[in-house]
Amino acid sequence: MAARLVRRSHGQARREIILPTGAPSPASMDPIVAAGDITGDGKTDFFALVRTDLWALIGYHGATISRATRLTAALWDERDIVTGGT
């Protein structure tokens, strides 16, 4: 069974997002930050902190995320994840 991330957005109903195989447990992700489209595929991407590891959750389709990639294990637990845009 695929892992499911449950989110609420601006008072909307609960929404389940199916994560790809190999993604960390949703319960271990804190925080999860929307990052816009970091890959240029036209889909929303997220960054998530899992213990001290930084993960990218790539290609949000409205119900699923295409890929989960651990970017680094370099002690991100003492840093804040922020995004910026133009």
Secondary structure per residue as TSV (DSSP state, phi and psi in degrees):
chain	resnum	aa	ss	phi	psi
A	1	M	-	360.0	135.3
A	2	A	-	-72.5	146.7
A	3	A	-	-70.0	146.3
A	4	R	E	-125.4	130.4
A	5	L	E	-99.6	125.9
A	6	V	E	-104.6	129.8
A	7	R	E	-134.1	156.4
A	8	R	-	-121.6	142.5
A	9	S	-	-133.7	116.2
A	10	H	T	48.0	47.2
A	11	G	T	78.3	3.3
A	12	Q	-	-74.0	169.7
A	13	A	-	-63.7	159.2
A	14	R	-	-60.2	138.9
A	15	R	E	-130.2	130.7
A	16	E	E	-97.5	135.1
A	17	I	E	-116.9	125.7
A	18	I	E	-84.2	125.0
A	19	L	-	-92.7	151.9
A	20	P	-	-73.2	161.4
A	21	T	T	-57.1	136.7
A	22	G	T	92.9	-7.8
A	23	A	-	-71.7	149.9
A	24	P	-	-68.0	161.8
A	25	S	-	-60.7	134.0
A	26	P	G	-57.7	-31.7
A	27	A	G	-65.4	-21.9
A	28	S	G	-90.7	-4.6
A	29	M	E	-89.5	116.8
A	30	D	E	-159.6	109.3
A	31	P	E	-91.4	174.1
A	32	I	E	-119.6	127.1
A	33	V	E	-126.1	126.3
A	34	A	E	-67.3	134.0
A	35	A	-	-118.0	12.9
A	36	G	-	73.5	-147.3
A	37	D	-	-107.6	87.1
A	38	I	S	-79.3	-14.7
A	39	T	S	-103.4	-10.3
A	40	G	S	79.1	16.8
A	41	D	S	-93.6	2.6
A	42	G	S	84.4	5.6
A	43	K	S	-118.1	150.8
A	44	T	E	-68.0	141.6
A	45	D	E	-123.0	160.7
A	46	F	E	-132.0	153.8
A	47	F	E	-109.3	144.2
A	48	A	E	-139.3	143.1
A	49	L	E	-100.4	127.0
A	50	V	E	-124.3	105.1
A	51	R	T	53.5	-109.2
A	52	T	T	-106.2	3.8
A	53	D	E	-96.6	141.2
A	54	L	E	-99.8	125.7
A	55	W	E	-116.1	148.0
A	56	A	E	-109.9	128.9
A	57	L	E	-107.9	109.8
A	58	I	E	-106.8	137.6
A	59	G	E	77.9	60.6
A	60	Y	E	-74.1	122.9
A	61	H	-	-103.4	4.5
A	62	G	S	100.2	-22.4
A	63	A	S	-138.1	-21.2
A	64	T	B	-136.6	161.2
A	65	I	E	-115.1	130.1
A	66	S	E	-69.6	-42.7
A	67	R	E	-145.3	143.9
A	68	A	E	-123.7	123.7
A	69	T	E	-129.1	126.3
A	70	R	E	-75.9	121.3
A	71	L	E	-87.1	-39.5
A	72	T	E	-160.6	154.4
A	73	A	-	-116.4	28.6
A	74	A	S	-93.2	62.9
A	75	L	-	48.1	59.2
A	76	W	G	-80.5	-4.5
A	77	D	G	-67.7	-17.0
A	78	E	G	-102.8	13.3
A	79	R	S	-121.9	159.7
A	80	D	-	-102.3	142.5
A	81	I	-	-95.6	121.9
A	82	V	-	-130.8	155.6
A	83	T	-	-127.9	156.9
A	84	G	-	-138.2	160.6
A	85	G	-	-149.0	172.4
A	86	T	-	-115.6	360.0
